[in-house]
Amino acid sequence: MLWNKWRQQNLLVKPDLTNLEFDRKSLQGVNLSRANLTGANLSGVDLWKANLVLANLTNADLSKARLRDANLIRANLSGARLQEVNLLGANLIDSQLRDADFNKADLSLAHFQGANLDGASLVQANVIETDLRFANLSRSNLSGVTMFHTQALGTRFENVVFTGARIQDWNINSDTRFDGAVCEFVYLKANQKERRPRKGSFKPGEFTALFQQAIDTVDLIFQDGIDWQAFFQSFQELRCQYAGHDLAIQAIERKQSGAFVVRLEVSEDVDRLSFEGDAKQLYEKRLRALEVQYERQLRLQGQQQWDEMKRLIEAERREKATLMGVLTTMANNQGPKYDLSNAQFAGGFAETVQGHLFGGNIKNEATTTFSLAEAAAEIQKLLKQLKASNPTPTEAQQMAFLNAVIPPTRRERFVSALKSGSSAAIDEVPYGSVLKALVQGWQNPLLPS
């Protein structure tokens, strides 16, 4: 056959194999660097670790071929048929892939940095942990694609079709372009879960807005609940580790399944995957340290049974996962080390609230002028939030809630407001007596507050 004749002649420089029909199914490790394979039929051929650097594969048929770990740097595969091809771990840096057909292909762990996939079709392809940094996917079709942990910094997705795509934990930034992207709906989790929008289709611009918002955030997901003391301790360490990157808590959400999602704002130059790994590692470290602390305390009390210890630990963690527990932990840790500006607490902290936002914004407003009426109105607003989960709170519960939700950095405003009014004026405003009791408790810590 022609293939065997070519090998025997050992034509190593720019071999011309145009329209060649390959009858061999295994070409593992073959060196076809710079070869002209225009229109060649390589369907189903095993090219594992093949060297195809600068090869010309224009309009070639590589459907169902095995190109795992192959080297295709700067190769030209424009118009190539690559349906169901296995490109796991392959290197396609700076390759030309215009109008190529990757339908149902496996591109996991492959490297496409700077590649040109303009007009390519990746319908139902696997793009898991694939590196697409600075690649051009303009006008491509990504319908039903699976993109988990995909690197897409500076990637061009202009006029791309995303309908039905499964997109989870990808890494994008402000240089990632979505102009003109077309999408009816996407899934944010595997197995077609977390559909967005939940019903119907995206309106023009909504899809772009959804992912534009995600550019400067990282979602930390805690499937088995969360120990808030461990989280806030690890968050402080994370802020030190990423000093200068403007870390802040944007939102905390409890899902109906019991899982917690903590959304953190980060600067756009932070590597999302590395950041997420560091955050989880620090949390696990703090969690283990607390468990050792819990065990030591229990042993000192003579309670050495592991099952009993675990029961008590879980009970304490459940308490920390309530609204009061979260707010108390946050209030105890407020101050310059936590930036909770614009933080929002989403539904589920109180069992009677599901899927609603409450808690509002927590900002440092210590230097802002605060009138007596404004202070009373703020207290009234905060107590309405408490009543959403506890319709008939006792006076002690009201005071405990206000002490938890009003951090030390904001208390001076309430103190100044109280001092600005006469005793008669304080009695006239709603919740004036509550304001007076609060300030007295803050100014005299020996009194219960």
VMD Tcl script that draws the C-alpha trace (Angstrom):
set ca {
  {0.00 0.00 0.00}
  {1.00 3.62 -0.49}
  {1.45 4.11 3.24}
  {3.98 1.26 3.52}
  {5.82 2.52 0.43}
  {6.09 5.98 1.98}
  {7.50 4.58 5.20}
  {10.04 2.46 3.33}
  {11.28 5.47 1.40}
  {11.55 7.39 4.72}
  {10.39 10.70 3.27}
  {10.86 12.83 6.38}
  {10.54 16.36 4.98}
  {7.05 17.61 4.17}
  {5.69 14.26 2.88}
  {2.74 14.75 0.53}
  {-0.04 12.32 1.50}
  {-2.89 14.25 -0.08}
  {-6.16 12.27 -0.16}
  {-4.35 9.16 1.08}
  {-6.59 6.31 2.29}
  {-5.00 4.91 5.42}
  {-5.61 1.20 5.73}
  {-3.68 0.83 8.99}
  {-5.64 1.31 12.20}
  {-2.63 1.91 14.43}
  {-0.11 4.68 13.82}
  {0.82 5.22 17.46}
  {3.71 7.63 17.89}
  {4.14 8.19 14.15}
  {6.03 11.29 13.05}
  {3.96 13.18 10.49}
  {5.33 16.61 11.30}
  {4.75 19.06 8.41}
  {3.07 16.34 6.36}
  {0.50 17.36 3.77}
  {-2.54 15.28 4.71}
  {-5.13 17.39 2.92}
  {-8.31 15.36 2.48}
  {-6.69 12.22 3.93}
  {-8.97 9.54 5.38}
  {-7.79 8.84 8.93}
  {-11.18 7.79 10.22}
  {-10.85 5.47 13.21}
  {-7.04 5.45 13.05}
  {-5.09 5.25 16.33}
  {-2.71 8.24 16.37}
  {-1.92 8.15 20.07}
  {1.04 10.46 20.78}
  {1.51 11.11 17.06}
  {3.64 14.07 16.01}
  {1.52 16.24 13.71}
  {3.22 19.57 14.35}
  {2.53 21.97 11.46}
  {0.78 19.17 9.54}
  {-1.79 20.18 6.94}
  {-4.99 18.24 7.68}
  {-7.35 20.54 5.83}
  {-10.63 18.75 5.05}
  {-9.19 15.48 6.40}
  {-11.50 12.84 7.87}
  {-10.45 12.13 11.46}
  {-13.84 10.99 12.71}
  {-13.55 8.54 15.62}
  {-9.76 8.71 15.38}
  {-7.72 8.37 18.55}
  {-5.49 11.43 18.92}
  {-4.97 11.20 22.64}
  {-1.83 13.12 23.73}
  {-1.04 13.88 20.08}
  {1.04 16.94 19.22}
  {-0.84 19.17 16.77}
  {0.82 22.51 17.52}
  {0.13 24.96 14.68}
  {-1.45 22.22 12.61}
  {-4.11 23.16 10.07}
  {-7.36 21.22 10.52}
  {-9.67 23.73 8.84}
  {-12.80 21.99 7.60}
  {-11.67 18.67 9.05}
  {-14.22 16.06 10.11}
  {-13.51 15.26 13.75}
  {-16.82 13.82 14.94}
  {-16.38 11.65 18.06}
  {-12.60 12.05 17.87}
  {-10.61 11.44 21.06}
  {-8.33 14.44 21.67}
  {-7.88 13.86 25.39}
  {-4.76 15.73 26.50}
  {-3.79 16.65 22.92}
  {-1.80 19.79 22.19}
  {-3.42 22.09 19.60}
  {-1.82 25.38 20.60}
  {-2.09 28.00 17.83}
  {-3.74 25.47 15.51}
  {-6.11 26.41 12.66}
  {-9.52 24.78 13.14}
  {-11.86 27.00 11.17}
  {-15.19 25.32 10.35}
  {-13.97 21.99 11.79}
  {-16.62 19.51 12.97}
  {-16.01 18.37 16.58}
  {-19.54 17.10 17.24}
  {-19.56 14.65 20.17}
  {-15.75 14.82 20.34}
  {-13.80 14.44 23.59}
  {-11.57 17.51 23.99}
  {-11.02 17.04 27.73}
  {-7.67 18.23 29.10}
  {-6.63 19.34 25.61}
  {-4.69 22.57 24.99}
  {-6.21 25.05 22.54}
  {-4.44 28.24 23.65}
  {-4.56 30.76 20.82}
  {-6.27 28.29 18.47}
  {-8.65 29.53 15.79}
  {-11.98 27.66 15.97}
  {-13.98 30.29 14.12}
  {-17.16 28.71 12.81}
  {-16.36 25.29 14.29}
  {-19.09 22.94 15.51}
  {-18.70 21.47 19.00}
  {-22.26 20.19 19.46}
  {-22.41 17.85 22.49}
  {-18.62 17.81 22.76}
  {-16.81 17.27 26.06}
  {-14.68 20.31 26.91}
  {-13.82 19.34 30.47}
  {-10.76 21.01 32.01}
  {-9.82 22.10 28.49}
  {-7.55 25.11 28.05}
  {-9.21 27.59 25.67}
  {-7.30 30.66 26.80}
  {-7.17 33.35 24.10}
  {-8.74 30.97 21.57}
  {-11.14 32.29 18.95}
  {-14.47 30.46 18.96}
  {-16.44 33.18 17.18}
  {-19.49 31.90 15.26}
  {-18.98 28.39 16.65}
  {-21.83 26.11 17.73}
  {-21.55 24.95 21.35}
  {-25.09 23.58 21.69}
  {-25.19 20.89 24.36}
  {-21.47 21.17 25.05}
  {-20.14 20.08 28.46}
  {-17.74 22.71 29.82}
  {-16.61 21.89 33.36}
  {-13.57 23.67 34.85}
  {-12.72 25.01 31.41}
  {-10.07 27.73 31.15}
  {-11.51 30.55 29.04}
  {-9.54 33.64 29.99}
  {-9.56 36.07 27.09}
  {-11.50 33.61 24.93}
  {-13.68 34.98 22.13}
  {-17.24 33.66 22.17}
  {-18.77 36.31 19.89}
  {-21.93 35.12 18.12}
  {-21.56 31.63 19.60}
  {-24.60 29.39 20.12}
  {-24.68 28.13 23.73}
  {-28.21 26.69 23.92}
  {-28.35 23.61 26.14}
  {-24.70 23.89 27.17}
  {-23.64 22.51 30.57}
  {-21.32 25.10 32.06}
  {-19.86 24.65 35.53}
  {-16.94 26.35 37.30}
  {-15.28 27.70 34.19}
  {-12.59 30.36 34.48}
  {-13.43 33.57 32.60}
  {-12.43 37.20 32.97}
  {-13.27 40.65 31.65}
  {-11.40 39.86 28.42}
  {-13.70 36.91 27.69}
  {-16.05 38.14 24.96}
  {-19.72 37.13 24.64}
  {-20.91 39.82 22.23}
  {-23.81 38.54 20.14}
  {-23.88 35.15 21.89}
  {-27.12 33.23 21.24}
  {-28.61 31.09 24.00}
  {-32.07 29.94 24.98}
  {-31.04 28.16 28.18}
  {-28.02 26.59 29.90}
  {-27.37 24.20 32.79}
  {-25.01 25.21 35.58}
  {-24.56 21.66 36.88}
  {-24.00 18.18 35.49}
  {-26.89 15.89 34.56}
  {-28.89 18.86 33.25}
  {-29.38 20.40 36.70}
  {-29.69 24.07 37.67}
  {-31.30 25.21 34.43}
  {-31.09 28.93 33.68}
  {-33.57 30.40 33.22}
  {-35.61 27.91 35.21}
  {-38.47 28.32 32.74}
  {-38.70 29.70 29.25}
  {-35.75 31.23 27.39}
  {-33.23 33.99 27.97}
  {-34.24 37.39 26.74}
  {-31.70 39.25 24.58}
  {-28.66 40.15 26.67}
  {-29.63 38.04 29.72}
  {-27.21 35.21 28.99}
  {-24.29 37.62 28.66}
  {-25.33 39.40 31.86}
  {-25.46 36.08 33.73}
  {-21.85 35.24 33.02}
  {-20.61 38.82 33.14}
  {-21.70 38.81 36.79}
  {-19.80 35.59 37.40}
  {-16.55 37.03 36.07}
  {-15.58 38.67 39.35}
  {-16.96 35.99 41.70}
  {-16.10 32.52 42.91}
  {-18.75 30.21 44.35}
  {-17.62 28.01 47.24}
  {-20.07 25.12 47.59}
  {-20.38 23.21 50.86}
  {-22.54 20.15 50.14}
  {-22.53 18.79 53.71}
  {-23.23 22.03 55.55}
  {-20.70 24.50 56.87}
  {-18.95 25.30 60.13}
  {-19.11 29.09 60.16}
  {-16.37 29.51 62.74}
  {-14.00 27.48 60.56}
  {-15.13 29.38 57.46}
  {-14.57 32.87 58.83}
  {-11.19 31.90 60.27}
  {-10.13 30.43 56.92}
  {-11.53 33.48 55.09}
  {-9.27 35.73 57.14}
  {-6.26 33.59 56.16}
  {-7.42 33.67 52.53}
  {-7.55 37.46 52.55}
  {-3.99 37.57 53.89}
  {-2.85 35.10 51.23}
  {-4.53 37.13 48.49}
  {-3.73 40.57 49.87}
  {-4.46 43.31 47.36}
  {-7.06 41.28 45.45}
  {-10.15 42.89 47.05}
  {-11.72 39.74 48.46}
  {-15.24 40.25 49.80}
  {-18.30 38.15 50.56}
  {-21.02 38.97 48.04}
  {-23.71 36.49 49.08}
  {-24.43 33.50 51.27}
  {-27.15 31.11 50.19}
  {-28.55 28.00 51.75}
  {-30.10 25.51 49.32}
  {-33.12 23.41 50.18}
  {-30.84 20.35 50.09}
  {-28.93 21.79 53.05}
  {-25.88 22.78 51.00}
  {-24.41 26.26 51.40}
  {-23.04 28.49 48.63}
  {-20.73 31.34 49.60}
  {-20.10 33.73 46.72}
  {-16.86 35.69 46.98}
  {-15.88 38.73 44.96}
  {-12.31 38.60 43.66}
  {-10.26 40.75 41.34}
  {-10.25 39.65 37.72}
  {-6.56 38.70 37.68}
  {-7.06 35.91 40.24}
  {-6.84 32.36 38.88}
  {-10.25 31.00 39.86}
  {-9.23 27.33 40.04}
  {-6.19 27.98 42.23}
  {-8.21 30.35 44.40}
  {-10.99 27.82 44.92}
  {-8.46 25.13 45.83}
  {-6.72 27.40 48.34}
  {-10.04 28.42 49.90}
  {-11.16 24.82 50.39}
  {-7.77 23.74 51.70}
  {-7.73 26.53 54.30}
  {-11.29 25.70 55.34}
  {-10.48 22.00 55.79}
  {-7.41 22.94 57.81}
  {-9.45 25.11 60.15}
  {-12.19 22.50 60.34}
  {-9.72 19.82 61.44}
  {-8.25 22.18 64.03}
  {-11.70 22.86 65.48}
  {-12.51 19.16 65.60}
  {-9.33 18.59 67.63}
  {-10.41 21.43 69.88}
  {-13.91 19.97 70.27}
  {-12.49 16.57 71.10}
  {-10.09 18.00 73.67}
  {-12.91 19.87 75.38}
  {-15.12 16.82 75.48}
  {-12.37 14.60 76.84}
  {-11.74 17.10 79.62}
  {-15.39 16.67 80.53}
  {-14.99 12.90 80.60}
  {-17.01 12.33 77.40}
  {-14.68 10.16 75.40}
  {-17.17 8.30 73.26}
  {-16.63 9.27 69.63}
  {-20.30 8.89 68.68}
  {-21.35 11.20 71.50}
  {-18.68 13.70 70.53}
  {-19.80 13.71 66.90}
  {-23.40 14.23 67.97}
  {-22.46 17.27 70.03}
  {-20.28 18.68 67.25}
  {-23.06 18.31 64.70}
  {-25.53 19.95 67.08}
  {-23.18 22.92 67.50}
  {-22.71 23.19 63.75}
  {-26.47 23.15 63.18}
  {-26.76 25.98 65.64}
  {-24.10 27.93 63.74}
  {-26.00 27.36 60.50}
  {-29.09 29.18 61.77}
  {-29.61 32.85 61.00}
  {-28.72 33.89 64.54}
  {-25.64 31.68 64.54}
  {-24.36 33.11 61.26}
  {-24.99 36.71 62.25}
  {-23.42 36.23 65.69}
  {-20.32 34.69 64.18}
  {-20.10 37.48 61.62}
  {-20.65 40.20 64.22}
  {-17.95 38.73 66.47}
  {-15.55 38.80 63.55}
  {-16.50 42.19 62.11}
  {-14.08 45.04 61.75}
  {-11.25 45.76 59.35}
  {-10.46 42.10 58.64}
  {-13.78 41.38 56.87}
  {-15.24 43.35 54.02}
  {-18.93 42.45 53.95}
  {-20.04 45.42 51.89}
  {-23.06 44.49 49.78}
  {-23.28 41.08 51.41}
  {-26.64 39.41 50.95}
  {-27.98 36.46 52.86}
  {-30.19 34.28 50.71}
  {-33.10 32.14 51.75}
  {-32.97 29.13 53.97}
  {-31.16 30.33 57.08}
  {-34.51 30.50 58.82}
  {-36.61 27.46 58.08}
  {-39.69 29.51 57.23}
  {-37.88 31.51 54.57}
  {-37.09 29.81 51.28}
  {-35.49 31.52 48.32}
  {-35.87 35.12 49.49}
  {-33.15 37.70 50.04}
  {-32.88 39.27 53.43}
  {-30.18 40.76 55.62}
  {-29.57 43.54 53.13}
  {-26.26 45.32 52.91}
  {-23.75 45.31 55.73}
  {-21.57 48.38 55.30}
  {-19.15 50.36 57.41}
  {-20.96 53.64 57.89}
  {-19.32 54.76 61.10}
  {-18.48 58.15 59.70}
  {-21.92 58.86 58.23}
  {-24.22 61.32 60.00}
  {-27.16 59.44 61.51}
  {-30.24 61.18 62.89}
  {-32.39 59.86 65.71}
  {-35.23 59.14 63.29}
  {-32.89 57.29 60.92}
  {-31.51 55.18 63.77}
  {-35.04 54.23 64.85}
  {-36.00 53.43 61.26}
  {-32.91 51.22 60.88}
  {-33.79 49.29 64.04}
  {-37.35 48.86 62.82}
  {-36.06 47.54 59.47}
  {-33.73 45.05 61.16}
  {-36.44 43.78 63.50}
  {-38.70 43.15 60.51}
  {-36.04 40.77 59.22}
  {-36.03 38.96 62.55}
  {-39.82 38.65 62.44}
  {-39.61 36.99 59.04}
  {-38.23 33.92 60.83}
  {-39.61 34.57 64.32}
  {-42.98 36.39 64.22}
  {-43.17 36.87 68.00}
  {-39.65 37.47 69.30}
  {-39.17 38.21 72.98}
  {-37.45 41.41 74.06}
  {-34.33 39.40 74.87}
  {-34.36 37.84 71.39}
  {-34.77 41.27 69.81}
  {-31.80 42.64 71.73}
  {-29.68 39.58 70.92}
  {-30.54 39.89 67.24}
  {-29.71 43.60 67.10}
  {-26.43 43.07 68.91}
  {-25.54 40.34 66.42}
  {-26.52 42.19 63.26}
  {-25.10 45.62 64.20}
  {-21.31 45.22 64.20}
  {-19.00 47.39 66.34}
  {-18.00 49.39 63.26}
  {-21.59 50.74 62.96}
  {-22.52 51.21 66.57}
  {-20.98 54.66 66.92}
  {-23.61 55.98 64.51}
  {-26.41 54.82 66.80}
  {-24.63 56.24 69.85}
  {-24.28 59.62 68.11}
  {-27.93 59.55 67.07}
  {-29.03 58.89 70.64}
  {-26.87 61.74 71.96}
  {-28.34 64.13 69.37}
  {-31.86 63.88 70.82}
  {-33.42 64.81 74.12}
  {-35.04 62.23 76.37}
  {-38.48 63.39 75.27}
  {-37.50 63.15 71.59}
  {-36.20 59.61 72.11}
  {-39.51 58.57 73.68}
  {-41.39 59.97 70.69}
  {-39.65 57.97 67.93}
  {-40.58 54.33 67.27}
  {-38.30 51.87 69.05}
  {-36.69 54.74 70.98}
  {-36.61 52.64 74.15}
  {-34.93 49.83 72.26}
  {-32.30 52.22 70.92}
  {-31.67 53.55 74.41}
  {-31.26 50.04 75.85}
  {-28.91 49.05 73.04}
  {-26.61 52.04 73.52}
  {-26.58 51.56 77.29}
  {-25.55 47.94 76.79}
  {-22.76 48.90 74.39}
  {-21.44 51.62 76.68}
  {-21.59 49.41 79.76}
  {-20.53 45.89 78.77}
  {-21.19 44.66 82.32}
  {-24.88 45.05 81.62}
  {-26.61 42.37 79.54}
  {-26.99 43.55 75.90}
}
mol new
graphics top color blue
foreach p $ca { graphics top sphere $p radius 0.5 }
foreach p [lrange $ca 0 end-1] q [lrange $ca 1 end] { graphics top cylinder $p $q radius 0.2 }
display resetview
